[in-house]
Amino acid sequence: MSLWQGVSEFVAVADAQSFTRAADHLDISTAQVSRQVRMLEKRLGTDLLYRTTRRVHLTEAGQLYYQSCRPLLEALNDAGHAVQQLQSVPQGLIRLTAPVTWGERHLTVLLNDFLLQYPDIRLYCELTNEKLDLIADDYDLAIRLGRADTPQLIARRLSGRFLNTCASPEYLARWGTPRALSQLAGHNCLMGTLDYWRFRDDSGERMLRIQGRLRCNSGSALLDAALRGLGIIQLPDYYTREHLERGELIEILTDYAPDEEGVWALYPPGRQLSPKIRILLDFLTERL
């Protein structure tokens, strides 16, 4: 039996000093109010109310019980209102994670704009290239680049990115410009965490293994090496765009450029999206 059973009815009777008025307030029958209060008294083993034909009075035990229960019911009502407000007004904490360089260059500025627009929202953002476990680590969102290959999560596409294969004019002048994928074997390819690059030819998508003198898990380090003429890179466009526009890098093998990749927001399934998460996703989709 619930400890709350009969409590709201008892408090309503004590407030109204009438079973009839309490029933009207609770929108239930007078008989149901009376039954619930009697069951409560039976459970407590004492009378809480003196009943007369004219009025209802609290007993000494009833007064003590009323003073204890009234704040609890108010707190319970406040909790319900808080949850309802949370579902209608964007507020509260959002925990998200994103890749380091992409996050620094694109996401953090947008998150600051988002906070200015929604002052009741708090953000915890962890920039890391590790694929954190959203459920185990209690994150609401993860931003992932490339392919949304995590079936246990729901993916929403926010925007896209392109991979650029490029080198400095000095490197190409010294070592020549490859015109076919097979010619990459004779060049110094600056590698990241993977030992292959992505291309597309007449047969479809192609993963081409590459080799070179430098391997580093930092896109910024590989970019710097390419700008210094050390070799060829394949990096997302947010690394290379400005340098291509200024002529500091030259894109090569454009006939074999891979298809656009996605920028995805991932979140755990089985959870109804709260307004704060939904509005952040809409904001990022629009701005990106």
C-alpha positions as CSV (number, residue, x, y, z in Angstrom):
1,M,0.0,0.0,0.0
2,S,1.3,3.4,-0.9
3,L,2.4,5.7,1.9
4,W,0.8,8.6,0.0
5,Q,-2.6,6.9,-0.2
6,G,-5.2,9.2,1.5
7,V,-2.6,11.9,2.3
8,S,-3.8,14.4,-0.4
9,E,-7.4,13.8,0.6
10,F,-6.7,14.4,4.3
11,V,-4.8,17.6,3.6
12,A,-7.5,18.9,1.3
13,V,-10.1,18.2,4.1
14,A,-8.0,19.9,6.7
15,D,-7.5,22.9,4.4
16,A,-11.2,23.2,3.6
17,Q,-12.5,21.9,6.9
18,S,-15.1,20.1,4.9
19,F,-15.3,16.8,3.1
20,T,-17.6,18.3,0.4
21,R,-15.4,21.2,-0.4
22,A,-12.3,19.0,-0.4
23,A,-14.0,16.7,-2.9
24,D,-14.9,19.6,-5.1
25,H,-11.2,20.8,-5.0
26,L,-9.9,17.3,-5.8
27,D,-12.7,16.7,-8.4
28,I,-13.7,13.4,-6.9
29,S,-16.7,12.2,-4.9
30,T,-17.2,13.0,-1.2
31,A,-17.6,9.3,-0.6
32,Q,-14.1,8.7,-2.1
33,V,-12.6,11.4,0.0
34,S,-14.1,10.0,3.2
35,R,-13.1,6.4,2.3
36,Q,-9.5,7.4,1.6
37,V,-9.2,9.4,4.9
38,R,-10.7,6.5,6.9
39,M,-8.2,4.1,5.3
40,L,-5.4,6.5,6.2
41,E,-6.6,6.7,9.8
42,K,-6.8,2.9,10.0
43,R,-3.2,2.6,8.6
44,L,-1.9,5.1,11.2
45,G,-4.0,3.6,14.0
46,T,-5.4,6.9,15.2
47,D,-8.2,9.4,14.4
48,L,-7.0,12.5,12.5
49,L,-10.3,14.3,12.3
50,Y,-13.2,15.1,14.6
51,R,-16.4,14.9,12.4
52,T,-19.5,16.8,13.4
53,T,-22.6,17.7,11.3
54,R,-21.3,21.3,11.0
55,R,-17.6,21.2,10.8
56,V,-14.5,19.0,10.6
57,H,-11.7,19.6,13.2
58,L,-8.2,18.2,13.4
59,T,-7.3,16.0,16.4
60,E,-4.0,16.5,18.1
61,A,-2.5,13.7,16.0
62,G,-4.2,15.1,12.9
63,Q,-2.6,18.5,13.5
64,L,0.8,17.0,13.9
65,Y,0.3,14.9,10.8
66,Y,-1.0,17.8,8.8
67,Q,1.9,20.0,9.7
68,S,4.3,17.3,8.4
69,C,2.4,16.3,5.3
70,R,1.5,19.8,4.0
71,P,5.1,20.8,3.1
72,L,5.7,17.4,1.5
73,L,2.7,17.7,-0.8
74,E,3.8,21.3,-1.7
75,A,7.3,20.0,-2.6
76,L,5.7,17.1,-4.6
77,N,3.6,19.6,-6.5
78,D,6.6,21.9,-7.1
79,A,8.6,18.9,-8.4
80,G,5.8,18.1,-10.9
81,H,5.6,21.7,-12.0
82,A,9.4,21.8,-12.5
83,V,9.4,18.7,-14.7
84,Q,6.5,20.1,-16.7
85,Q,8.4,23.3,-17.2
86,L,11.5,21.5,-18.2
87,Q,9.6,19.8,-20.9
88,S,8.2,23.0,-22.3
89,V,11.0,25.5,-21.7
90,P,14.6,24.8,-22.8
91,Q,16.6,24.7,-19.6
92,G,19.0,22.5,-17.7
93,L,22.4,20.8,-18.4
94,I,23.5,19.4,-21.7
95,R,26.5,17.2,-21.8
96,L,28.1,16.7,-25.2
97,T,31.4,15.6,-26.8
98,A,33.0,16.4,-30.2
99,P,36.3,16.0,-32.0
100,V,39.0,18.4,-30.9
101,T,39.9,20.4,-34.0
102,W,36.5,20.5,-35.6
103,G,35.1,21.4,-32.2
104,E,37.5,24.3,-31.7
105,R,37.0,25.6,-35.3
106,H,33.3,25.2,-35.7
107,L,31.4,24.1,-32.6
108,T,32.5,26.1,-29.7
109,V,31.6,29.5,-31.2
110,L,28.2,28.2,-32.0
111,L,27.7,26.8,-28.5
112,N,28.6,30.3,-27.1
113,D,25.9,31.8,-29.4
114,F,23.5,29.1,-28.2
115,L,24.1,30.0,-24.6
116,L,23.6,33.7,-25.2
117,Q,20.2,32.8,-26.9
118,Y,19.1,30.4,-24.2
119,P,20.2,31.7,-20.8
120,D,18.6,28.9,-18.8
121,I,20.7,26.2,-20.4
122,R,24.1,25.0,-19.1
123,L,26.6,23.2,-21.3
124,Y,29.4,20.7,-20.5
125,C,31.4,20.1,-23.7
126,E,34.4,17.7,-23.9
127,L,36.5,17.9,-27.0
128,T,38.2,14.6,-27.6
129,N,39.0,12.4,-30.5
130,E,38.1,9.3,-28.4
131,K,34.7,7.8,-29.1
132,L,33.2,8.0,-25.7
133,D,30.4,5.8,-24.5
134,L,27.4,8.1,-24.3
135,I,25.3,5.9,-22.1
136,A,28.1,4.7,-19.7
137,D,29.6,8.2,-19.5
138,D,26.2,10.0,-19.3
139,Y,26.4,12.2,-22.4
140,D,23.4,13.6,-24.1
141,L,25.0,14.1,-27.5
142,A,28.2,13.2,-29.5
143,I,29.3,14.9,-32.6
144,R,30.9,12.5,-35.0
145,L,32.5,13.1,-38.4
146,G,32.5,10.8,-41.4
147,R,30.2,7.9,-41.2
148,A,27.5,7.3,-38.6
149,D,28.5,3.6,-38.1
150,T,27.2,3.3,-34.5
151,P,24.0,1.2,-34.8
152,Q,23.2,1.4,-31.0
153,L,22.8,5.2,-31.3
154,I,20.4,7.4,-33.2
155,A,22.1,9.6,-35.8
156,R,21.0,13.0,-37.1
157,R,22.9,14.6,-39.9
158,L,23.9,18.2,-39.1
159,S,26.0,19.1,-42.1
160,G,28.7,17.7,-44.4
161,R,32.5,17.9,-45.0
162,F,34.8,17.0,-47.9
163,L,38.2,15.4,-47.9
164,N,40.9,17.3,-49.8
165,T,44.0,15.6,-51.1
166,C,46.6,18.3,-51.5
167,A,50.3,19.4,-51.3
168,S,52.3,22.6,-51.3
169,P,53.4,24.1,-54.7
170,E,57.0,23.6,-53.6
171,Y,56.5,19.9,-53.0
172,L,54.7,19.4,-56.3
173,A,57.3,21.4,-58.2
174,R,60.1,19.2,-56.8
175,W,58.4,15.8,-56.9
176,G,55.8,16.2,-59.5
177,T,52.0,16.1,-59.4
178,P,50.4,12.7,-59.4
179,R,47.7,12.3,-62.0
180,A,46.5,8.8,-61.1
181,L,46.0,7.0,-57.9
182,S,48.8,4.5,-58.7
183,Q,51.3,7.4,-58.8
184,L,50.8,8.0,-55.1
185,A,53.1,5.1,-54.4
186,G,56.1,7.2,-55.4
187,H,55.2,10.1,-53.1
188,N,55.6,10.9,-49.4
189,C,52.0,10.6,-48.0
190,L,51.6,12.1,-44.6
191,M,49.5,9.7,-42.6
192,G,47.1,10.1,-39.8
193,T,45.7,7.3,-37.6
194,L,44.8,5.3,-40.6
195,D,47.2,3.9,-43.2
196,Y,44.8,4.4,-46.2
197,W,43.0,7.2,-47.9
198,R,39.6,7.3,-49.4
199,F,38.9,7.9,-53.1
200,R,36.2,7.2,-55.7
201,D,36.8,5.9,-59.2
202,D,34.7,4.2,-61.9
203,S,34.3,1.1,-59.7
204,G,33.0,3.1,-56.7
205,E,34.5,3.9,-53.4
206,R,38.1,2.9,-53.0
207,M,40.4,2.6,-50.0
208,L,44.0,3.1,-51.1
209,R,46.9,2.2,-48.7
210,I,49.5,4.8,-48.5
211,Q,53.0,5.2,-47.0
212,G,55.3,8.0,-46.0
213,R,57.9,9.3,-43.6
214,L,55.4,10.9,-41.1
215,R,52.5,9.5,-39.2
216,C,50.7,11.5,-36.6
217,N,47.2,11.6,-35.0
218,S,47.1,15.4,-35.2
219,G,45.6,16.9,-38.3
220,S,47.2,20.3,-37.5
221,A,50.6,18.7,-37.4
222,L,50.0,17.0,-40.8
223,L,48.8,20.3,-42.2
224,D,51.9,22.1,-41.0
225,A,54.1,19.4,-42.5
226,A,52.4,19.8,-45.9
227,L,52.7,23.5,-45.8
228,R,56.4,23.1,-45.2
229,G,56.7,20.9,-48.3
230,L,57.2,17.6,-46.6
231,G,54.5,15.6,-48.5
232,I,50.9,15.1,-49.5
233,I,48.0,15.1,-47.1
234,Q,44.3,14.1,-47.2
235,L,42.4,16.1,-44.6
236,P,38.9,17.5,-44.1
237,D,38.2,20.8,-45.8
238,Y,38.0,22.7,-42.5
239,Y,41.8,22.2,-42.2
240,T,42.7,23.0,-45.8
241,R,40.1,25.5,-47.1
242,E,41.9,28.8,-46.3
243,H,45.3,27.5,-47.5
244,L,43.8,26.3,-50.8
245,E,42.2,29.7,-51.3
246,R,45.5,31.5,-50.6
247,G,47.4,29.1,-52.9
248,E,49.5,27.7,-50.1
249,L,48.2,24.3,-50.9
250,I,47.1,22.8,-54.3
251,E,44.4,20.2,-54.5
252,I,45.3,17.1,-56.5
253,L,43.5,14.0,-57.8
254,T,40.2,15.9,-57.9
255,D,38.8,13.4,-60.4
256,Y,39.1,10.8,-57.6
257,A,37.7,12.9,-54.8
258,P,35.6,10.9,-52.4
259,D,31.9,11.8,-51.8
260,E,30.9,14.3,-49.2
261,E,30.9,12.9,-45.6
262,G,28.5,13.7,-42.9
263,V,28.7,15.6,-39.7
264,W,26.4,13.7,-37.3
265,A,24.8,14.2,-33.9
266,L,24.4,10.9,-32.1
267,Y,22.2,10.3,-29.1
268,P,21.0,7.2,-27.2
269,P,17.8,5.6,-28.4
270,G,14.8,5.0,-26.2
271,R,14.9,8.5,-24.8
272,Q,12.3,11.1,-25.7
273,L,14.3,14.2,-26.8
274,S,13.8,17.0,-24.3
275,P,13.3,20.5,-25.6
276,K,16.8,21.5,-24.7
277,I,18.3,18.7,-26.8
278,R,15.9,19.2,-29.7
279,I,16.4,22.9,-29.9
280,L,20.2,22.5,-29.8
281,L,20.1,20.0,-32.7
282,D,17.9,22.4,-34.7
283,F,20.2,25.3,-33.9
284,L,23.3,23.4,-35.0
285,T,21.7,22.1,-38.1
286,E,20.7,25.7,-39.1
287,R,24.0,27.3,-38.3
288,L,26.2,24.6,-39.7
